[in-house]
Amino acid sequence: MITSEEKERPAAGAAFTLEEVLAATGGTLARLGHVTRFPGVTTDSRALAAGELFIAIRGDTHDGHDFAGDAALRGAGAVVVEQPPGDPAPGCGVILVRDTLAALGDLAAFHRRRRRPRVVAITGSNGKTTTKEMLAAILERALGAGRVLRTTGTQNNLVGLPLTLLRLADADAVAVVELGMNGPGEIWRLAEIAEPDVGVITCVAPAHLERLGSLHGVAEAKAELYRRLRPSATAVVNADDPLVAAAADAFPGRKVPFGTLDGLPVAAAGIVDRGLEGIDFRLVLERREAPVRLAVPGRHNVTNALAAAAAAHVLGVELELVRAGLEAFQPPGMRMEVT
């Protein structure tokens, strides 16, 4: 259960000591700088604050190693790199790692473990962003403002997820994160970093077939979330999607199915489509019911709402707060989701 005591924890930032960075990343200290406690982490030298840790990430169009010297000149406390920079500014430390992308993820995983929020990870071919925002709306009703960390924008990849988790403060009781992918193995690694307490797969649809080959390949890639969950975690399962249901079969822990079928612990009944004005349904939560009026149109949003309701239920949120959060949900400007 989410308790009132959890609401009173003080906030704290994502600072790291040099020893913590080395322990989390397995890095080697190549040069000791003036700073041994870093107030934050960035991968963008332009956004660097004095004393922060700069991690040089190799991207599709740029290489962060090209900006390590600039980061040092801008006041970085240390740079995390795969090879030593040419001539970093005096006072800037240098930490060598095998893989800076892996180091970023490992540092985020370390921070997630020390902050110890409940983490809900959401993936699926469609509906991730809407489900995340619906769940956040519910949790903000239950916990109050400033208690829920969520993925922003498209920060759902191997760079964005760690940067999201590095924003965790002591005040955050729950983190709701999206897991996107470009190919096999990515969801596994993202789940390894996030260590979810609750894993949600919204649906499986024909996306990324050029990389995954078939709908079965998509299902296998999404199923990495369930396979990476700890046995003590909970899998939230779309029972209306046979591929999602099959993906959950091997998970040994608790499973909470949702859908429109009779007898499910989380279900929708009496769906009334109001066109562009939204959609109504009766939310069934463990034999209790409440009417819900969504402000967003489309039956697919009933599925998204059920996924959010199921995750909130796992976290101990009461039915009335689930209903109120869903009805308060207003969709942000969003693209079509196909990751």
HUDA-V685972 format. One record per residue. N is the residue number from 1. RES is the residue in one small letter. SS is DSSP state (alpha for helix, beta for strand, coil for the rest). PHI is phi in whole degrees, -180 to 180 (* if undefined). PSI is psi in radians with two decimals (NA if undefined). Layout:
BEGIN
n=N res=RES ss=SS phi=PHI psi=PSI
n=N res=RES ss=SS phi=PHI psi=PSI
END
This chain:
BEGIN
n=1 res=m ss=coil phi=* psi=2.58
n=2 res=i ss=coil phi=-86 psi=2.13
n=3 res=t ss=coil phi=-107 psi=2.86
n=4 res=s ss=coil phi=-66 psi=-0.51
n=5 res=e ss=alpha phi=-62 psi=-0.64
n=6 res=e ss=alpha phi=-65 psi=-0.43
n=7 res=k ss=alpha phi=-72 psi=-0.27
n=8 res=e ss=alpha phi=-102 psi=0.09
n=9 res=r ss=coil phi=-67 psi=2.43
n=10 res=p ss=coil phi=-73 psi=2.71
n=11 res=a ss=coil phi=-81 psi=2.69
n=12 res=a ss=coil phi=-152 psi=2.66
n=13 res=g ss=coil phi=-88 psi=3.13
n=14 res=a ss=coil phi=-97 psi=1.16
n=15 res=a ss=coil phi=-91 psi=2.65
n=16 res=f ss=beta phi=-135 psi=2.48
n=17 res=t ss=beta phi=-84 psi=2.83
n=18 res=l ss=alpha phi=-58 psi=-0.73
n=19 res=e ss=alpha phi=-62 psi=-0.69
n=20 res=e ss=alpha phi=-65 psi=-0.73
n=21 res=v ss=alpha phi=-62 psi=-0.80
n=22 res=l ss=alpha phi=-65 psi=-0.72
n=23 res=a ss=alpha phi=-67 psi=-0.73
n=24 res=a ss=alpha phi=-70 psi=-0.67
n=25 res=t ss=alpha phi=-98 psi=-0.25
n=26 res=g ss=coil phi=70 psi=0.37
n=27 res=g ss=coil phi=-78 psi=2.94
n=28 res=t ss=beta phi=-116 psi=2.30
n=29 res=l ss=beta phi=-79 psi=1.90
n=30 res=a ss=beta phi=-87 psi=-0.51
n=31 res=r ss=beta phi=-152 psi=2.27
n=32 res=l ss=coil phi=-83 psi=2.22
n=33 res=g ss=coil phi=-97 psi=-3.03
n=34 res=h ss=coil phi=-74 psi=-0.41
n=35 res=v ss=coil phi=-104 psi=2.28
n=36 res=t ss=coil phi=-121 psi=0.09
n=37 res=r ss=beta phi=-135 psi=2.11
n=38 res=f ss=beta phi=-104 psi=2.20
n=39 res=p ss=coil phi=-76 psi=-0.16
n=40 res=g ss=coil phi=-175 psi=3.13
n=41 res=v ss=beta phi=-133 psi=2.43
n=42 res=t ss=beta phi=-144 psi=2.72
n=43 res=t ss=coil phi=-112 psi=0.09
n=44 res=d ss=coil phi=-121 psi=1.91
n=45 res=s ss=alpha phi=-63 psi=-0.44
n=46 res=r ss=alpha phi=-72 psi=-0.45
n=47 res=a ss=alpha phi=-100 psi=0.17
n=48 res=l ss=coil phi=-68 psi=2.35
n=49 res=a ss=coil phi=-102 psi=2.69
n=50 res=a ss=coil phi=-55 psi=2.30
n=51 res=g ss=coil phi=87 psi=-0.12
n=52 res=e ss=coil phi=-72 psi=2.83
n=53 res=l ss=beta phi=-90 psi=2.20
n=54 res=f ss=beta phi=-104 psi=2.18
n=55 res=i ss=beta phi=-109 psi=2.13
n=56 res=a ss=coil phi=-86 psi=1.84
n=57 res=i ss=coil phi=-100 psi=2.39
n=58 res=r ss=beta phi=-87 psi=2.12
n=59 res=g ss=coil phi=-111 psi=-3.10
n=60 res=d ss=coil phi=-68 psi=-0.58
n=61 res=t ss=coil phi=-117 psi=-0.11
n=62 res=h ss=coil phi=-153 psi=2.87
n=63 res=d ss=beta phi=-125 psi=2.06
n=64 res=g ss=alpha phi=-58 psi=-0.39
n=65 res=h ss=alpha phi=-63 psi=-0.47
n=66 res=d ss=alpha phi=-68 psi=-0.28
n=67 res=f ss=alpha phi=-113 psi=0.10
n=68 res=a ss=alpha phi=-63 psi=-0.70
n=69 res=g ss=alpha phi=-64 psi=-0.71
n=70 res=d ss=alpha phi=-64 psi=-0.72
n=71 res=a ss=alpha phi=-61 psi=-0.71
n=72 res=a ss=alpha phi=-63 psi=-0.74
n=73 res=l ss=alpha phi=-65 psi=-0.53
n=74 res=r ss=coil phi=-82 psi=-0.01
n=75 res=g ss=coil phi=105 psi=0.33
n=76 res=a ss=coil phi=-58 psi=2.43
n=77 res=g ss=coil phi=-70 psi=-0.61
n=78 res=a ss=beta phi=-162 psi=2.76
n=79 res=v ss=beta phi=-116 psi=2.44
n=80 res=v ss=beta phi=-105 psi=2.06
n=81 res=v ss=beta phi=-141 psi=2.87
n=82 res=e ss=coil phi=-92 psi=-0.38
n=83 res=q ss=coil phi=-142 psi=2.63
n=84 res=p ss=coil phi=-61 psi=2.41
n=85 res=p ss=coil phi=-69 psi=2.73
n=86 res=g ss=coil phi=-54 psi=-1.01
n=87 res=d ss=coil phi=-154 psi=1.34
n=88 res=p ss=coil phi=-64 psi=2.70
n=89 res=a ss=coil phi=-59 psi=2.57
n=90 res=p ss=coil phi=-57 psi=2.44
n=91 res=g ss=coil phi=93 psi=-0.21
n=92 res=c ss=coil phi=-90 psi=2.19
n=93 res=g ss=beta phi=-75 psi=2.79
n=94 res=v ss=beta phi=-131 psi=2.16
n=95 res=i ss=beta phi=-118 psi=2.16
n=96 res=l ss=beta phi=-98 psi=2.32
n=97 res=v ss=coil phi=-133 psi=2.84
n=98 res=r ss=coil phi=-70 psi=-0.72
n=99 res=d ss=coil phi=-144 psi=1.98
n=100 res=t ss=alpha phi=-69 psi=-0.56
n=101 res=l ss=alpha phi=-65 psi=-0.77
n=102 res=a ss=alpha phi=-64 psi=-0.67
n=103 res=a ss=alpha phi=-63 psi=-0.71
n=104 res=l ss=alpha phi=-60 psi=-0.81
n=105 res=g ss=alpha phi=-64 psi=-0.71
n=106 res=d ss=alpha phi=-66 psi=-0.66
n=107 res=l ss=alpha phi=-67 psi=-0.70
n=108 res=a ss=alpha phi=-65 psi=-0.70
n=109 res=a ss=alpha phi=-63 psi=-0.70
n=110 res=f ss=alpha phi=-60 psi=-0.79
n=111 res=h ss=alpha phi=-67 psi=-0.70
n=112 res=r ss=alpha phi=-60 psi=-0.72
n=113 res=r ss=alpha phi=-69 psi=-0.63
n=114 res=r ss=alpha phi=-78 psi=-0.47
n=115 res=r ss=alpha phi=-80 psi=-0.57
n=116 res=r ss=coil phi=57 psi=0.81
n=117 res=p ss=coil phi=-78 psi=2.92
n=118 res=r ss=beta phi=-77 psi=2.36
n=119 res=v ss=beta phi=-118 psi=2.23
n=120 res=v ss=beta phi=-111 psi=2.12
n=121 res=a ss=beta phi=-109 psi=2.29
n=122 res=i ss=beta phi=-123 psi=2.21
n=123 res=t ss=beta phi=-134 psi=3.12
n=124 res=g ss=coil phi=143 psi=2.76
n=125 res=s ss=coil phi=-69 psi=-0.55
n=126 res=n ss=coil phi=-142 psi=2.71
n=127 res=g ss=coil phi=90 psi=0.00
n=128 res=k ss=alpha phi=-61 psi=-0.88
n=129 res=t ss=alpha phi=-66 psi=-0.77
n=130 res=t ss=alpha phi=-63 psi=-0.79
n=131 res=t ss=alpha phi=-61 psi=-0.75
n=132 res=k ss=alpha phi=-59 psi=-0.81
n=133 res=e ss=alpha phi=-69 psi=-0.64
n=134 res=m ss=alpha phi=-63 psi=-0.79
n=135 res=l ss=alpha phi=-64 psi=-0.72
n=136 res=a ss=alpha phi=-62 psi=-0.68
n=137 res=a ss=alpha phi=-63 psi=-0.70
n=138 res=i ss=alpha phi=-65 psi=-0.83
n=139 res=l ss=alpha phi=-67 psi=-0.58
n=140 res=e ss=alpha phi=-68 psi=-0.54
n=141 res=r ss=alpha phi=-65 psi=-0.71
n=142 res=a ss=alpha phi=-77 psi=-0.62
n=143 res=l ss=alpha phi=-109 psi=-0.38
n=144 res=g ss=coil phi=94 psi=2.95
n=145 res=a ss=coil phi=-67 psi=2.59
n=146 res=g ss=coil phi=79 psi=0.27
n=147 res=r ss=coil phi=-114 psi=-0.07
n=148 res=v ss=beta phi=-126 psi=2.11
n=149 res=l ss=beta phi=-93 psi=2.43
n=150 res=r ss=beta phi=-140 psi=2.76
n=151 res=t ss=coil phi=-62 psi=2.39
n=152 res=t ss=coil phi=-113 psi=2.57
n=153 res=g ss=coil phi=56 psi=-2.33
n=154 res=t ss=coil phi=-107 psi=0.55
n=155 res=q ss=coil phi=-81 psi=1.02
n=156 res=n ss=coil phi=-119 psi=0.32
n=157 res=n ss=coil phi=-113 psi=-2.90
n=158 res=l ss=coil phi=-71 psi=-0.22
n=159 res=v ss=coil phi=-100 psi=-0.83
n=160 res=g ss=alpha phi=-66 psi=-0.72
n=161 res=l ss=alpha phi=-63 psi=-0.85
n=162 res=p ss=alpha phi=-58 psi=-0.72
n=163 res=l ss=alpha phi=-64 psi=-0.60
n=164 res=t ss=alpha phi=-64 psi=-0.87
n=165 res=l ss=alpha phi=-66 psi=-0.51
n=166 res=l ss=coil phi=-70 psi=-0.18
n=167 res=r ss=coil phi=-85 psi=-0.11
n=168 res=l ss=coil phi=-58 psi=2.30
n=169 res=a ss=coil phi=-118 psi=2.89
n=170 res=d ss=coil phi=-57 psi=-0.50
n=171 res=a ss=coil phi=-71 psi=-0.30
n=172 res=d ss=coil phi=-81 psi=1.92
n=173 res=a ss=coil phi=-80 psi=-0.52
n=174 res=v ss=beta phi=-138 psi=2.47
n=175 res=a ss=beta phi=-117 psi=2.24
n=176 res=v ss=beta phi=-113 psi=1.94
n=177 res=v ss=beta phi=-124 psi=2.53
n=178 res=e ss=beta phi=-93 psi=2.53
n=179 res=l ss=coil phi=-119 psi=1.97
n=180 res=g ss=coil phi=-101 psi=3.11
n=181 res=m ss=coil phi=-159 psi=2.74
n=182 res=n ss=coil phi=-117 psi=-0.21
n=183 res=g ss=coil phi=-175 psi=-3.13
n=184 res=p ss=coil phi=-60 psi=2.55
n=185 res=g ss=coil phi=92 psi=-0.35
n=186 res=e ss=alpha phi=-72 psi=-0.77
n=187 res=i ss=alpha phi=-61 psi=-0.70
n=188 res=w ss=alpha phi=-57 psi=-0.87
n=189 res=r ss=alpha phi=-65 psi=-0.71
n=190 res=l ss=alpha phi=-63 psi=-0.72
n=191 res=a ss=alpha phi=-69 psi=-0.57
n=192 res=e ss=alpha phi=-62 psi=-0.70
n=193 res=i ss=alpha phi=-70 psi=-0.81
n=194 res=a ss=alpha phi=-78 psi=-0.46
n=195 res=e ss=coil phi=47 psi=1.14
n=196 res=p ss=coil phi=-67 psi=2.54
n=197 res=d ss=coil phi=-86 psi=-0.45
n=198 res=v ss=beta phi=-135 psi=2.26
n=199 res=g ss=beta phi=-117 psi=2.27
n=200 res=v ss=beta phi=-123 psi=2.22
n=201 res=i ss=beta phi=-113 psi=2.02
n=202 res=t ss=coil phi=-72 psi=-0.80
n=203 res=c ss=coil phi=-171 psi=2.93
n=204 res=v ss=coil phi=-122 psi=2.20
n=205 res=a ss=coil phi=-139 psi=2.86
n=206 res=p ss=coil phi=-73 psi=1.41
n=207 res=a ss=coil phi=-124 psi=2.61
n=208 res=h ss=coil phi=59 psi=0.56
n=209 res=l ss=alpha phi=-64 psi=-0.46
n=210 res=e ss=alpha phi=-65 psi=-0.43
n=211 res=r ss=alpha phi=-101 psi=-0.52
n=212 res=l ss=alpha phi=-107 psi=-0.18
n=213 res=g ss=coil phi=87 psi=-0.69
n=214 res=s ss=coil phi=-161 psi=2.97
n=215 res=l ss=alpha phi=-61 psi=-0.63
n=216 res=h ss=alpha phi=-62 psi=-0.67
n=217 res=g ss=alpha phi=-64 psi=-0.68
n=218 res=v ss=alpha phi=-62 psi=-0.80
n=219 res=a ss=alpha phi=-61 psi=-0.72
n=220 res=e ss=alpha phi=-63 psi=-0.72
n=221 res=a ss=alpha phi=-67 psi=-0.76
n=222 res=k ss=alpha phi=-66 psi=-0.61
n=223 res=a ss=alpha phi=-66 psi=-0.23
n=224 res=e ss=alpha phi=-57 psi=-0.49
n=225 res=l ss=alpha phi=-63 psi=-0.88
n=226 res=y ss=alpha phi=-64 psi=-0.66
n=227 res=r ss=alpha phi=-68 psi=-0.46
n=228 res=r ss=alpha phi=-93 psi=-0.14
n=229 res=l ss=coil phi=-65 psi=2.50
n=230 res=r ss=coil phi=-67 psi=2.63
n=231 res=p ss=coil phi=-58 psi=-0.44
n=232 res=s ss=coil phi=-80 psi=-0.14
n=233 res=a ss=coil phi=-82 psi=3.11
n=234 res=t ss=beta phi=-125 psi=2.33
n=235 res=a ss=beta phi=-98 psi=2.13
n=236 res=v ss=beta phi=-94 psi=2.16
n=237 res=v ss=beta phi=-125 psi=2.22
n=238 res=n ss=beta phi=-77 psi=1.75
n=239 res=a ss=coil phi=-72 psi=-0.26
n=240 res=d ss=coil phi=-80 psi=-0.20
n=241 res=d ss=coil phi=-110 psi=1.88
n=242 res=p ss=alpha phi=-59 psi=-0.58
n=243 res=l ss=alpha phi=-71 psi=-0.64
n=244 res=v ss=alpha phi=-69 psi=-0.77
n=245 res=a ss=alpha phi=-60 psi=-0.73
n=246 res=a ss=alpha phi=-66 psi=-0.63
n=247 res=a ss=alpha phi=-63 psi=-0.50
n=248 res=a ss=alpha phi=-86 psi=-0.17
n=249 res=d ss=coil phi=-56 psi=-0.71
n=250 res=a ss=coil phi=-84 psi=-0.12
n=251 res=f ss=coil phi=-71 psi=2.19
n=252 res=p ss=coil phi=-83 psi=-0.19
n=253 res=g ss=coil phi=-89 psi=-2.86
n=254 res=r ss=beta phi=-70 psi=2.38
n=255 res=k ss=beta phi=-123 psi=2.33
n=256 res=v ss=beta phi=-119 psi=1.77
n=257 res=p ss=beta phi=-81 psi=2.62
n=258 res=f ss=beta phi=-137 psi=2.78
n=259 res=g ss=beta phi=159 psi=-2.80
n=260 res=t ss=coil phi=-107 psi=0.10
n=261 res=l ss=coil phi=-81 psi=2.62
n=262 res=d ss=coil phi=-66 psi=2.54
n=263 res=g ss=coil phi=87 psi=-0.01
n=264 res=l ss=coil phi=-79 psi=2.61
n=265 res=p ss=coil phi=-67 psi=-0.49
n=266 res=v ss=beta phi=-128 psi=2.05
n=267 res=a ss=beta phi=-149 psi=2.87
n=268 res=a ss=beta phi=-119 psi=2.40
n=269 res=a ss=beta phi=-136 psi=2.82
n=270 res=g ss=beta phi=59 psi=0.77
n=271 res=i ss=beta phi=-70 psi=2.25
n=272 res=v ss=beta phi=-125 psi=2.00
n=273 res=d ss=beta phi=-84 psi=2.12
n=274 res=r ss=coil phi=-102 psi=0.39
n=275 res=g ss=alpha phi=67 psi=-2.40
n=276 res=l ss=alpha phi=-68 psi=-0.27
n=277 res=e ss=alpha phi=-78 psi=-0.29
n=278 res=g ss=coil phi=133 psi=-2.78
n=279 res=i ss=beta phi=-150 psi=2.47
n=280 res=d ss=beta phi=-111 psi=2.62
n=281 res=f ss=beta phi=-162 psi=2.89
n=282 res=r ss=beta phi=-97 psi=2.09
n=283 res=l ss=beta phi=-85 psi=2.12
n=284 res=v ss=beta phi=-104 psi=2.14
n=285 res=l ss=beta phi=-131 psi=1.76
n=286 res=e ss=coil phi=51 psi=0.95
n=287 res=r ss=coil phi=74 psi=-0.04
n=288 res=r ss=beta phi=-101 psi=2.66
n=289 res=e ss=beta phi=-131 psi=2.66
n=290 res=a ss=beta phi=-151 psi=2.42
n=291 res=p ss=beta phi=-74 psi=2.42
n=292 res=v ss=beta phi=-126 psi=2.32
n=293 res=r ss=beta phi=-117 psi=1.82
n=294 res=l ss=beta phi=-81 psi=2.50
n=295 res=a ss=coil phi=-88 psi=0.04
n=296 res=v ss=coil phi=-113 psi=2.49
n=297 res=p ss=coil phi=-84 psi=2.86
n=298 res=g ss=coil phi=102 psi=2.35
n=299 res=r ss=coil phi=-65 psi=-0.46
n=300 res=h ss=alpha phi=-62 psi=-0.48
n=301 res=n ss=alpha phi=-75 psi=-0.34
n=302 res=v ss=alpha phi=-66 psi=-0.74
n=303 res=t ss=alpha phi=-61 psi=-0.79
n=304 res=n ss=alpha phi=-61 psi=-0.74
n=305 res=a ss=alpha phi=-64 psi=-0.68
n=306 res=l ss=alpha phi=-66 psi=-0.69
n=307 res=a ss=alpha phi=-61 psi=-0.79
n=308 res=a ss=alpha phi=-64 psi=-0.74
n=309 res=a ss=alpha phi=-63 psi=-0.71
n=310 res=a ss=alpha phi=-64 psi=-0.76
n=311 res=a ss=alpha phi=-64 psi=-0.74
n=312 res=a ss=alpha phi=-63 psi=-0.69
n=313 res=h ss=alpha phi=-61 psi=-0.74
n=314 res=v ss=alpha phi=-60 psi=-0.62
n=315 res=l ss=coil phi=-81 psi=-0.03
n=316 res=g ss=coil phi=93 psi=0.25
n=317 res=v ss=coil phi=-78 psi=2.35
n=318 res=e ss=coil phi=-72 psi=2.71
n=319 res=l ss=alpha phi=-54 psi=-0.78
n=320 res=e ss=alpha phi=-65 psi=-0.63
n=321 res=l ss=alpha phi=-71 psi=-0.60
n=322 res=v ss=alpha phi=-62 psi=-0.84
n=323 res=r ss=alpha phi=-60 psi=-0.83
n=324 res=a ss=alpha phi=-62 psi=-0.70
n=325 res=g ss=alpha phi=-66 psi=-0.73
n=326 res=l ss=alpha phi=-64 psi=-0.70
n=327 res=e ss=alpha phi=-73 psi=-0.42
n=328 res=a ss=alpha phi=-82 psi=-0.24
n=329 res=f ss=coil phi=-63 psi=2.26
n=330 res=q ss=coil phi=-124 psi=2.22
n=331 res=p ss=coil phi=-71 psi=2.33
n=332 res=p ss=coil phi=-74 psi=2.93
n=333 res=g ss=coil phi=-64 psi=2.11
n=334 res=m ss=coil phi=-133 psi=2.65
n=335 res=r ss=coil phi=-87 psi=2.98
n=336 res=m ss=coil phi=-69 psi=2.38
n=337 res=e ss=coil phi=-94 psi=2.19
n=338 res=v ss=coil phi=-140 psi=0.66
n=339 res=t ss=coil phi=-122 psi=NA
END
